[in-house]
Amino acid sequence: MAKTQAVEDKRAVTQIPSKTKVALVKKVPKDLQAKIDDYITKTKEKNKLESELKALKPFIEGYMDEQNLFTLRGSVAGGIDKIPTSRPKVTSRYTYYDPEIIVAELPMEVARKCIVEVVDKEIVDAFAVLGIIDEDVIDSAKTSTSSFNYKVR
């Protein structure tokens, strides 16, 4: 990959290979420049709004948690809903099956093959395919994390 150097004027930056000795500067058409400026302005506005929302969120969520509320209404329109959710604890390879349930269903020499610090999902699933462990047992051993989503409407 050739090293590049940036050549810029007030409107455009063109990447050119460092071996090139002639600087290529492109002028941006006026209509495109207006769109670029508008995009930059709106991105800055969006980032400012996201920062303000991030600062407000803990107060609202904290109040809803303290008061055990699941809905807050806006004074003008809309509201905020606290929606209970349950997410499975998983990574790409490991899932958080309850190891005690898995160990109880498998002979110890087999259980040792799938239990590391967490239950090895690939091995447990393979055992299910082979009929060594029942799918219902696997489903009952899955653990999840309870949390809440806060939805503005």
Secondary structure, 3 states (H helix, E strand, C coil): CCCEEEEECCCCEEEEECCCCCCCCCCCCHHHHHHHHHHHHHHHHHHHHHHHHHHHHHHHHHHHHHHCCCEEECCCCCEEEEEEEEEECECCCEECECHHHHHHHCCHHHHHHHECCCEEHHHHHHHHHCCCCCHHHHHHHECEEEEEEEEEC
